[in-house]
Amino acid sequence: MALIFVNNNESIESALRRFKRKVISEEIIKDLKKHAHFIPPGQKAKLKSANARKRNRRRFRQQRPMNSSPRPGGMGQGR
């Protein structure tokens, strides 16, 4: 739980900014979204697998050399 104390000479805007920073640093919103709805265990496993595939795809896309193409024949030729 994010808790801040407002000083006597502090404006509401600055106290609100401190509160927002504390909420972000404690990951309260992220946790709230995670527990917002129930995901069955089978669905959770599929989601985890899909996220891993997406992560690996991004990782391998960055490692591939720029001049190689996925198809023989060059860049989209042969239609």
MOMOTA-V937675 format. One record per residue. N is the residue number from 1. RES is the residue in one small letter. PHI is phi in whole degrees, 0 to 359 (none if undefined). BURIAL is + if it has 24 or more other C-alpha atoms within 12 Angstrom, else -. D_CENTER is the distance of its C-alpha to the mean C-alpha in whole Angstrom. Layout:
N/RES/PHI/BURIAL/D_CENTER, N/RES/PHI/BURIAL/D_CENTER
//
This chain:
1/m/none/-/22, 2/a/277/-/22, 3/l/226/-/25, 4/i/231/-/27, 5/f/246/-/30, 6/v/273/-/32, 7/n/285/-/35, 8/n/298/-/38, 9/n/260/-/37, 10/e/264/-/34, 11/s/282/-/33, 12/i/296/-/30, 13/e/299/-/28, 14/s/290/-/27, 15/a/294/-/27, 16/l/294/-/25, 17/r/298/-/23, 18/r/297/-/23, 19/f/297/-/22, 20/k/299/-/19, 21/r/298/-/18, 22/k/292/-/19, 23/v/297/-/17, 24/i/294/-/14, 25/s/292/-/15, 26/e/273/-/16, 27/e/56/-/12, 28/i/290/-/14, 29/i/295/-/12, 30/k/299/-/9, 31/d/292/-/12, 32/l/296/-/14, 33/k/294/-/12, 34/k/295/-/12, 35/h/261/-/16, 36/a/290/-/16, 37/h/215/-/18, 38/f/278/-/19, 39/i/243/-/18, 40/p/300/-/21, 41/p/303/-/21, 42/g/295/-/22, 43/q/294/-/19, 44/k/297/-/16, 45/a/294/-/18, 46/k/297/-/17, 47/l/295/-/14, 48/k/296/-/13, 49/s/294/-/16, 50/a/296/-/14, 51/n/295/-/11, 52/a/294/-/13, 53/r/299/-/15, 54/k/296/-/12, 55/r/298/-/11, 56/n/294/-/15, 57/r/299/-/16, 58/r/297/-/14, 59/r/296/-/16, 60/f/285/-/19, 61/r/295/-/19, 62/q/286/-/19, 63/q/277/-/22, 64/r/291/-/24, 65/p/296/-/27, 66/m/289/-/27, 67/n/272/-/30, 68/s/273/-/30, 69/s/242/-/29, 70/p/290/-/28, 71/r/248/-/32, 72/p/289/-/35, 73/g/105/-/37, 74/g/104/-/35, 75/m/273/-/32, 76/g/75/-/33, 77/q/274/-/36, 78/g/99/-/39, 79/r/274/-/38
//
